[in-house]
Amino acid sequence: QSRGLWESIKAEPKLGRKFAGTAGIWFLFDVTFYGNTLFEPLVLEAAFGSHSANATDGYELLETTVRDSLVISLLSLPGYFVTVFLIGRRTCVCRS
């Protein structure tokens, strides 16, 4: 028996809860990801100092900024690997 999309959506159990959970997690990821991107210049300056005074040309400034950004980005990789490992696994006992 072939049902339409809307009928399948209405028949999905606990759809509102699943939607709210997905939207909430997505929102938190966006806040952390875009927050890190937005404030990355401040983090780089706090972590590595100001490079604009030490750079002799634009290429050197670009090179140091890219290197420092790469170091900061590599710090987030363990979290991504753990997330990929845990997706699809039942890691907690959730109440039905």
N, C-alpha and C positions, 0 to 999 in steps of 0.2 A: 504494500500500500504506500503510495507516494503522497507525502504531505507537503504543503507549501512551506515556505520559509517562515512566515508569520505563525503558522500553526506549530511548527517545530519550536519556535522561540517561546510561545505560550506554554508548551508542554514541558519545557526544561525545568526540572525541579530546582528550587532555591536560586533562580537566576538573578534576582535582585541582590542577594548576598554575594554571589560570585562576581557580579558586575561591580558592586561597591568595593570588594576586596581588590579586584584588578585595577580599578580606577584609583584607589587609594595608594596602592604600591607604585603605580605608574607616576602618580603625582609626587610621591616621596623621591623616586628616582630622578624625576625632572628637577626637583628643587636641589638635590645634592649635585647632580651632574652640571646643571647650568649655573648653580651657585659657585661651584669650583671653577668653571670656565670664566665666569664673570669676575671673580676675585683672584684669578691666577696671577695677574701682575703684582698684586699686593703680597700674595704668598711667596712668589719668587723673590721679591725684594726682601721680605722678612727672612727667608731661608738662606739666600745666597748673597744678599747685599745688593746695592745699586750698581748696575753695570754701565749705566749711561755715562758716568764720569770717567770710567776706566777705559772705555772703548775708544780706539783711535779712528775707526771708520764704521760706516753702517754695516758692512759685512761682518765685522767682528762682533758687533752688538747683536746682530741676527743670529750668528753662530752660538754665542753664549746663551741667548734666550731660548733657542731651540734645544740646546743641550740641557739646560736647567728644566725646561718644560718636560722633556723626556724623562728625566729623573723623577719628577713629581708624578708623572703619569704612570711610570713603572711601579710606584708604590701602591697603586690601586689594583694591579694585576692579581695579586693573591685573592682579593675579594671576588673578582670576576671568576677565577678558577673554582673557588669554593661554591659560588652560585651555580655555575654550570654543572658541577658535580652533584649538587643537591636537587636540581630541578627534576621533577618527576619522581622523586623519592618521597616516601611518607616519613618525614622527620619528626613529626609531633603527632600526638594523639588528639585529634580534634573531635569535639562533641558534635553529634549529628542533630 
